[in-house]
Amino acid sequence: MTTDLVVNSWDRMDSWLREHAPRTFASLGPPATEEEIRAAEEELDVTFHPDLVASLLRHNGAQGGEAAFRFTTHDRLLGVREIVGMSRALRDLSTDLDEEFADYYWHHDYLKFGSYDVTADGLTIDCRPGRDSYGAIGRFFDETGTDFGHAESLGACLAALADRLEGPRTALSRGASPVAFNGRLIWAEAAVPRPEWGSADDPLPRAPTDLQPLELPSDPAEPLRAVYLHGLQELGALVATLPRERVAEAARKQMRRLAVETGLAKYAEVTAALDAMERGEAVPMGQDSPLSLRLRTVIAEATAHRDDLRRWAAENMVDAVWGVPHRAVKKIANTRGHLSVDWRAELLADFDNPSIPPMPDDLFWAGLRNPDIDSSWYAARCAQDHRQASKRGREVSM
């Protein structure tokens, strides 16, 4: 029975999450009651598939947030009341559509049990008894409707998820791999690098040249706007609290790693610059310096080879050598996110594995005191919110 597969799969996933991602395990809700499920069935006039019932009797959804339990599709597990609300909303939406398209877009007996949260997209189970697709798992897309074929049953879907958690890391571009970082489960993928090209002996062009000029920083001392670090999440909060010298050291380590991964390190001008940075020596800046000419050449050749990773690496090196270290770390992390599913742990190691701060919010940024980070927008916003709250409090007390 697939309900046995549901129970067994949750046993395996719960065990893995407790050990490797306790914050994500804590996001999972307690069991739903049979009374809750029956009431939902009556409210929607749909009999829940036994697999869905078995899953809800283990975990009644997952709380939202960065640590939420999500499928490889990045859909959060929904609880009974969310299933009712979101399924009803999609049912209402389909009533205004052409009858033939409406059945494909969203049928009365479809139930949404996973939500992408940012949009209406999410995982769907077919609860139409007697159909060949009964119990099948599909995915609803806001623009095109429901597309089945994700899994033949919820039991099979959860079993595949458990296999992925327990099994070896998948090959590059063969699907999402589970990453346990800071107590939470993250699904990540890495791209397949382009075939190797170029030679360390490739000559540099003579200056002046018609190559596209580099975007050299106009003021390396200019503070970085705080919003630029948002994509790093809790690591962004860490980077924002560290002094320029320590961030610059991590940027050098990250840049050397990226240069090796992308083939950029084969060029003597690149390794010479990285070695000089480690010795604390300045690297000559200018469009026609040896390093600049090499980077400009690589960018042009990488564009011709459609090798975005090496092109990005060359562009990142401009920031790592001559730019704001905090910006360099963020840009290099963006590129390395395409190359390694473990880029977060590797970046943390380059900072010598300090304690990780909580996920930053507006109050964190408003209270930040680092001359290298411009958080004035958040400070002004929080001050305005405080003034408005104080005004409302005075009005209520009058």
Buried (B, 14 or more C-beta within 10 A) or exposed (E): EBBEBBBBBBEBBBBBBEEBBBBBBBBBBEEBEEEBBEBBBEEBEBBBBBBBBBBBBBBBBBBEEEBBBBBBBBBBBBBBBBBBEBBEEBBEBBEEBEEEEBBBBBBBBBBBBBBBBEEBBBBBBBBBEEEEEBBBBBBBBEEEBBEBEBBBBBBBBBBBBBEBBEEEEBEBEEEBBBBBBBBBBBBBBBEEBBEEEBEEEEEBBEEEBEBEEBEBBEEBEEBBEBEBBEEBBBBBBBBBBBEBEBBBBBBBBBBBBBBBBBBBBBBBBBBBBBEBBEEEEEBEBEBBBBBBBBBBBBBBBBEEBEBBBBBBBBBBBBBBBBBBBBBBBBBBBBBBBBBBBBBBBBBBEBBEEEEBBEBBEBEBBBEBEBEBBBBBBBBEEBEEEEEEEEEEEEEEEE
